[in-house]
Amino acid sequence: MSSAIKTTDETRLAEEIVGTLDADAVRVCSDDRDSIRFAIRSAGMKLRSIVFRRLALRRLLSDPAGPVKIEYLQRELRRAAGQRVEFAYPRKSIVRKDLPSSLAPLAQAR
């Protein structure tokens, strides 16, 4: 699979998850190599930005339980819209356990 196809799939998945919010309020803000960012502009929502890591979206696409996890993310995003300023997937507070110990402090800083 070429990288262009992977990028398209990741973007489509991110748009599907964000699609649960008001379409007029959401727009793609930044689409870089490591993440996809959306900006939210709505007076009725506290949420202002959504950040998806591409690696996490790739894993979600290939996960057999992916559809269930996507539904969960959509529910979590709708709930976060009124409570948090930023929604990130995966959550920034989670440090991957398979990282070498020398990289763990760098992952926590993100």
C-alpha positions as CSV (number, residue, x, y, z in Angstrom):
1,M,0.0,0.0,0.0
2,S,1.5,3.3,-1.0
3,S,1.9,6.1,1.5
4,A,-0.6,8.3,-0.4
5,I,-3.3,5.7,0.1
6,K,-2.5,5.4,3.8
7,T,-2.7,9.1,4.2
8,T,-6.1,9.3,2.5
9,D,-7.4,6.5,4.7
10,E,-6.1,8.2,7.9
11,T,-7.7,11.5,6.8
12,R,-11.0,9.8,6.0
13,L,-11.1,8.0,9.3
14,A,-10.3,11.3,11.2
15,E,-13.1,13.1,9.3
16,E,-15.5,10.2,10.1
17,I,-14.8,10.5,13.8
18,V,-15.1,14.3,13.7
19,G,-18.2,14.1,11.6
20,T,-20.3,13.5,14.8
21,L,-19.9,17.2,15.6
22,D,-21.6,20.1,13.8
23,A,-20.1,20.2,10.3
24,D,-20.2,24.0,10.1
25,A,-18.0,24.4,13.2
26,V,-15.2,22.0,12.2
27,R,-12.5,22.6,9.7
28,V,-9.1,21.0,9.0
29,C,-6.5,23.3,10.5
30,S,-3.2,21.4,9.9
31,D,-2.5,18.2,8.1
32,D,1.2,17.4,8.7
33,R,3.3,14.2,8.7
34,D,2.6,13.1,12.2
35,S,-0.8,14.4,13.0
36,I,-4.1,15.7,11.7
37,R,-5.5,18.8,13.5
38,F,-9.0,20.2,13.4
39,A,-10.1,23.7,14.6
40,I,-13.5,24.1,16.2
41,R,-15.4,27.4,16.0
42,S,-18.7,27.3,17.8
43,A,-20.0,29.4,20.6
44,G,-21.9,26.4,22.0
45,M,-18.8,24.2,22.4
46,K,-15.9,24.6,24.8
47,L,-13.8,22.4,22.5
48,R,-11.4,24.4,20.3
49,S,-9.1,21.8,18.7
50,I,-8.9,18.1,17.9
51,V,-5.6,16.3,17.3
52,F,-5.2,12.8,15.9
53,R,-1.8,11.1,15.7
54,R,-1.4,9.4,12.3
55,L,0.2,6.3,13.8
56,A,-2.7,5.7,16.1
57,L,-5.2,6.1,13.3
58,R,-3.2,3.6,11.2
59,R,-3.3,1.1,14.1
60,L,-7.1,1.7,14.4
61,L,-7.6,1.0,10.7
62,S,-6.0,-2.4,11.0
63,D,-7.5,-3.3,14.3
64,P,-10.2,-6.1,14.1
65,A,-12.2,-4.2,16.8
66,G,-11.7,-0.9,14.9
67,P,-15.4,-0.2,14.2
68,V,-16.2,-0.5,17.9
69,K,-13.3,1.7,18.9
70,I,-14.4,4.3,16.3
71,E,-17.9,4.4,17.8
72,Y,-16.3,4.8,21.2
73,L,-14.1,7.7,20.0
74,Q,-17.2,9.4,18.4
75,R,-19.1,9.2,21.7
76,E,-16.0,10.4,23.7
77,L,-15.6,13.3,21.3
78,R,-19.2,14.4,21.6
79,R,-18.9,14.3,25.4
80,A,-15.6,16.2,25.3
81,A,-17.1,19.0,23.2
82,G,-18.8,20.6,26.2
83,Q,-16.1,19.8,28.8
84,R,-12.6,20.2,27.3
85,V,-10.7,22.7,25.2
86,E,-8.6,20.1,23.3
87,F,-9.3,16.5,22.3
88,A,-6.3,14.3,21.4
89,Y,-6.2,10.7,20.2
90,P,-4.4,8.9,21.7
91,R,-4.6,10.8,25.0
92,K,-1.4,12.7,25.8
93,S,-1.3,11.3,29.3
94,I,-0.8,7.7,28.0
95,V,2.8,6.7,27.5
96,R,3.3,3.7,25.2
97,K,4.8,0.8,27.2
98,D,6.7,-0.5,24.2
99,L,8.9,2.6,23.9
100,P,12.6,2.2,24.9
101,S,13.2,3.7,28.4
102,S,15.4,6.4,26.8
103,L,12.4,7.7,24.7
104,A,9.8,7.6,27.4
105,P,10.5,11.1,28.8
106,L,10.2,12.5,25.3
107,A,6.9,10.8,24.8
108,Q,5.6,12.3,28.1
109,A,6.7,15.8,27.0
110,R,4.4,15.6,24.0
